């Protein structure tokens, strides 16, 4: 689910680039969805839900910044970074900012707030590993390691008992 609209994204520094490239809202929406998927991949494993994330204006801003970065990335794919810069910011700064904020959120150094100012707390993490081998039993019983015999040679804790061939 996208956390912003094409109207939110189609402002400086990308509006002129979109117009020059002849892109439509469809191309913009593809990058918006890429941004929301990227944000979801970082925050949903922590326990945030789509409803939680939709309530935060910061998430909307992150989605806008990521979508703008993705648009400029694709438009200027064959150009130098300076071509996509606007006001001293290169478009890679947008992605770096998104990554920095998401890192702070995932490390619990930054909180998300809803429109009333209440902290949005994540629910239970959905990325807990599940132990699937608890009911697994061995098919064959194994003797203790000091009684193993292979080819009539007895081995005790990796040291061969008897003569060794050098």
Buried (B, 14 or more C-beta within 10 A) or exposed (E): EBBBBBEBBBEEBBEEBBEEBEBEBEBBBBBBBBBBEBBBEBBBBBBBBEEBBBBBEBBBBBBBBBBBBBBBBBBBEEEEEEEBBBEEEBBBBBBEBBBEBBEEBBEEEBEBBEEEEEEBEBEEEEEEEEEEEEEEEEEEEEEEEEEEEEEEEEBEEEEEEEEEEE
